[in-house]
Amino acid sequence: MCLAMVYKTEQKAENLLLSNVQRIDCKDGMVYLTDLMERQVVIEGELVSVDLVGNTAIVIPRAV
């Protein structure tokens, strides 16, 4: 099983959005992150990078 750590803007500890992410869905300008315990975080923005070897993903929030 491949789980990821998802960060906002760049990979820094203070930018962690959710860990142990099992699923990432993108729809209508929203990024839906679901972790191993089925908790969900929804971010308005876009998924810009996924590193499958490093188990990380980067989401850029939409500017308000």
C-alpha positions as a Python dict, from the first residue, in 0.01 Angstrom:
ca = {
    (1, 'M'): (0, 0, 0),
    (2, 'C'): (129, 343, -92),
    (3, 'L'): (46, 627, 149),
    (4, 'A'): (152, 988, 105),
    (5, 'M'): (219, 1302, 302),
    (6, 'V'): (50, 1599, 133),
    (7, 'Y'): (193, 1948, 171),
    (8, 'K'): (68, 2297, 88),
    (9, 'T'): (295, 2485, -156),
    (10, 'E'): (622, 2310, -64),
    (11, 'Q'): (752, 2016, 136),
    (12, 'K'): (808, 2165, 482),
    (13, 'A'): (685, 2029, 816),
    (14, 'E'): (478, 2341, 883),
    (15, 'N'): (300, 2300, 546),
    (16, 'L'): (171, 1946, 609),
    (17, 'L'): (-197, 1922, 517),
    (18, 'L'): (-256, 1552, 585),
    (19, 'S'): (-48, 1241, 641),
    (20, 'N'): (-117, 877, 554),
    (21, 'V'): (-318, 988, 251),
    (22, 'Q'): (-458, 692, 63),
    (23, 'R'): (-663, 878, -199),
    (24, 'I'): (-642, 1210, -384),
    (25, 'D'): (-929, 1327, -604),
    (26, 'C'): (-943, 1651, -804),
    (27, 'K'): (-1275, 1794, -922),
    (28, 'D'): (-1398, 2142, -1013),
    (29, 'G'): (-1093, 2323, -873),
    (30, 'M'): (-1099, 2130, -545),
    (31, 'V'): (-850, 1873, -414),
    (32, 'Y'): (-999, 1603, -190),
    (33, 'L'): (-751, 1423, 37),
    (34, 'T'): (-858, 1110, 224),
    (35, 'D'): (-637, 943, 483),
    (36, 'L'): (-617, 586, 609),
    (37, 'M'): (-880, 655, 878),
    (38, 'E'): (-1121, 800, 614),
    (39, 'R'): (-1072, 1158, 740),
    (40, 'Q'): (-1101, 1407, 457),
    (41, 'V'): (-945, 1746, 392),
    (42, 'V'): (-1070, 1956, 100),
    (43, 'I'): (-853, 2234, -46),
    (44, 'E'): (-949, 2482, -316),
    (45, 'G'): (-649, 2466, -548),
    (46, 'E'): (-459, 2224, -766),
    (47, 'L'): (-240, 1919, -730),
    (48, 'V'): (94, 2012, -883),
    (49, 'S'): (331, 1731, -790),
    (50, 'V'): (326, 1368, -677),
    (51, 'D'): (643, 1179, -586),
    (52, 'L'): (550, 810, -568),
    (53, 'V'): (897, 704, -456),
    (54, 'G'): (915, 972, -185),
    (55, 'N'): (547, 931, -89),
    (56, 'T'): (477, 1303, -105),
    (57, 'A'): (237, 1530, -292),
    (58, 'I'): (219, 1909, -326),
    (59, 'V'): (-102, 2109, -349),
    (60, 'I'): (-106, 2479, -441),
    (61, 'P'): (-405, 2658, -284),
    (62, 'R'): (-598, 2895, -506),
    (63, 'A'): (-523, 3260, -432),
    (64, 'V'): (-819, 3447, -286),
}
